[in-house]
Amino acid sequence: MKKIALKISVIIGLFLTIGFGYLEKEKRTKHGFKKISIKEVNYSPTVFPEDTTKLWMSEGSIANDTVLIMGDGGPTNQLGYDYNGKIDWMYLNSFKNYHFVSLHQSSTYNPDIFNWQKSFTLEDGIKEIDNSSEMMYRAIKYFKDRNKYVVVAGHSYSAFVVPHYIATRPSLADKYFMISGRLNADSLQTFFQLKGHNSKFEKDGKTLREPDTTRARPSRTERYYKIRKASEMLKAGLGIRKFTEELKTKDLSNLVVFYGKRDQNVGALSEVEIRFLKSKNAKVMSFGTDHYGVTREIIDLMDGGKLSF
């Protein structure tokens, strides 16, 4: 009997050791419940909803012919529209003529990205960037399937997602506005992002202000450092790509790229980027403003009849 009991205990031990990862449990998320493996302890990966409309918040009549899909900066854990109910585009005189869509990025749809346990790696960042592109694709397709004229306006972080989407998926939108982003991120800035450091440019929009990587870690909450780590990996996952190469075979004639010459967040477009965009018949517009002033300039041009969707 002792031998039998020993064998049973060994079998149970093997099951718990080998089979434990196959067990499932229910985990509550922002958008309901999903089954996850008990072995999954880092963070809950993004799971797409069956109802595509859960990927955005919207305003305005669905009967309007034009849909404006806006992508936020970030990466962040909450849509700006969800947070304060306001966006810059609301100051557009013709705003009521559009069906406005505030599109989720992976981290606003699944803020558990910032609750990682072991680490948040570049590989994780690349995967979640692709999820953001997939959200953009599904939103555009949803409205194109309903015969809408679709304009995608991505600002800052989402302005990096726009070329990622065009490079990796069918380009379905009628027009793209890429606002305060880059095709080729500054390589030195990406270098620091990969090490978990944020950095900015001088007011000339060209000279990177290198962060002090030798300074002792400031006294902040662990939550702060988790958010910072994930954010930098998400940005670096886009920064390592060179979209002037990836978009060589793509039609960019419906792309308009806006940038501020004094952009301190991502830097102004380089001559290489500008030449490439013009060679692909994309439109490039610059303003003597910083990272956040570009949208206001666009709205002024549209209200003055000098620019349109």
Residue pairs with C-beta under 8 A, 6 or more apart in sequence:
20 38
20 39
21 37
21 38
21 39
22 37
23 37
23 38
24 35
24 36
24 37
24 38
25 35
25 36
25 38
26 33
26 34
26 35
27 33
27 34
27 35
27 36
27 44
29 44
29 47
29 110
29 112
30 109
30 110
30 111
30 112
31 49
31 54
31 109
34 44
34 47
36 44
41 117
41 118
42 116
42 117
42 118
42 119
42 120
42 124
43 112
43 113
43 115
43 116
43 117
43 120
43 124
44 110
44 112
45 110
45 127
46 106
46 109
46 110
46 113
46 128
46 131
47 110
48 55
48 131
48 134
48 135
48 138
49 55
52 138
52 139
52 142
53 142
55 103
55 104
55 109
55 135
55 138
55 139
56 69
56 101
56 102
56 103
56 104
56 139
57 79
57 81
57 82
57 101
57 102
58 99
58 100
58 101
58 102
59 81
59 99
59 100
59 102
60 95
60 96
60 98
60 99
60 100
61 99
62 99
63 99
64 97
64 98
64 99
65 148
65 149
66 97
66 98
66 99
66 148
66 149
66 150
66 151
66 309
67 98
67 99
67 100
67 101
67 143
67 148
67 149
67 150
67 151
68 89
68 98
68 99
68 100
68 101
68 151
68 153
68 309
69 101
69 103
69 136
69 139
69 140
69 143
69 150
69 151
69 152
69 153
69 173
70 81
70 87
70 89
70 100
70 101
70 102
70 103
70 153
70 154
70 155
70 158
71 103
71 105
71 136
71 152
71 153
71 154
71 155
71 157
71 158
71 159
71 161
71 162
72 79
72 80
72 81
72 102
72 103
72 105
72 108
72 155
72 156
72 157
72 158
73 155
73 156
73 157
73 158
73 180
74 105
74 107
74 108
74 156
74 157
74 158
74 231
74 234
75 105
75 107
75 113
75 157
75 230
75 231
75 234
75 235
76 105
76 107
76 108
77 107
77 108
77 111
77 113
77 114
77 227
78 108
78 111
79 102
79 104
79 108
80 86
80 87
80 102
81 87
81 102
82 102
82 108
87 100
87 102
88 295
88 296
88 299
89 95
89 100
89 153
89 295
89 299
91 296
91 299
92 299
92 302
92 303
93 302
93 303
94 302
94 303
99 143
99 148
101 139
101 143
103 135
103 136
103 139
103 158
104 135
105 132
105 135
105 157
105 158
105 161
106 113
106 128
106 129
106 131
106 132
106 135
107 113
107 114
107 128
107 230
107 234
109 135
110 128
110 131
113 120
113 124
113 128
113 230
114 223
114 226
114 227
114 230
115 226
116 124
116 226
116 229
116 230
119 229
120 226
120 229
120 230
120 233
121 233
122 194
122 233
122 236
122 237
122 240
124 230
124 233
125 230
125 233
125 234
125 235
125 236
125 237
126 237
128 234
128 237
129 161
129 164
129 234
129 237
129 238
130 164
130 168
132 158
132 161
132 164
133 161
133 164
133 165
133 168
133 169
134 169
136 152
136 161
136 162
136 165
136 169
137 165
137 169
137 170
137 172
140 150
140 152
140 172
140 173
141 172
143 150
144 150
144 172
144 173
149 174
149 309
150 172
150 173
150 174
150 175
151 173
151 174
151 175
151 176
151 177
151 309
152 162
152 173
152 175
152 176
152 177
153 176
153 177
153 179
154 160
154 161
154 162
154 176
154 177
154 178
154 179
154 181
155 179
155 180
155 181
155 294
155 295
156 179
156 180
156 181
156 265
156 266
156 291
157 181
157 234
157 235
157 238
158 181
159 178
159 179
159 180
159 181
159 182
160 181
160 182
160 185
160 235
160 238
160 239
161 238
162 176
162 178
162 181
162 255
163 178
163 181
163 183
163 243
163 246
163 247
164 238
164 241
164 243
165 171
166 176
166 247
166 250
166 252
166 255
167 241
167 243
167 246
167 247
167 250
171 250
171 251
171 254
173 254
174 254
175 254
175 255
175 256
175 309
176 254
176 255
176 256
177 256
177 258
177 298
178 255
178 256
178 257
178 258
179 258
179 294
179 295
179 298
180 258
180 259
180 260
180 263
180 265
180 266
180 291
180 292
180 294
180 295
181 257
181 259
181 266
182 266
182 267
182 269
182 273
183 242
183 243
183 244
183 247
183 257
183 269
183 273
183 276
183 277
184 242
184 243
184 244
184 270
184 272
184 273
185 235
185 238
185 239
185 266
186 201
186 208
186 239
186 266
186 267
187 239
188 199
188 208
188 210
189 199
189 208
189 239
189 266
189 267
190 235
190 236
190 239
190 240
192 198
192 199
192 210
192 211
192 213
193 199
193 232
193 233
193 235
193 236
193 239
194 232
194 233
194 236
194 240
195 213
196 228
196 229
196 232
197 211
197 213
197 232
198 211
198 228
198 231
198 232
199 208
199 209
199 210
199 211
200 208
200 209
200 264
200 265
201 207
201 208
201 209
201 263
201 264
201 265
201 266
201 267
202 208
202 209
202 264
203 262
203 264
203 290
204 262
205 260
205 261
205 262
205 263
205 264
205 267
205 268
206 267
206 268
208 267
217 225
244 272
244 273
244 276
247 276
247 280
250 280
251 280
252 277
252 280
252 281
252 282
253 280
253 281
253 282
255 277
255 280
255 282
255 283
256 282
256 283
256 284
256 285
257 269
257 277
257 282
257 283
257 284
257 285
258 285
258 286
258 287
258 294
258 297
258 298
259 268
259 269
259 284
259 285
259 286
259 287
259 294
260 268
260 286
260 287
260 288
260 289
260 290
260 291
260 293
260 294
261 268
261 286
261 287
261 288
261 289
262 268
262 288
262 289
262 290
263 290
263 291
264 290
264 291
265 290
265 291
266 291
268 286
269 277
269 284
269 286
274 284
277 283
277 284
278 284
287 293
287 294
287 297
289 296
289 297
298 307
301 307
302 308
302 309
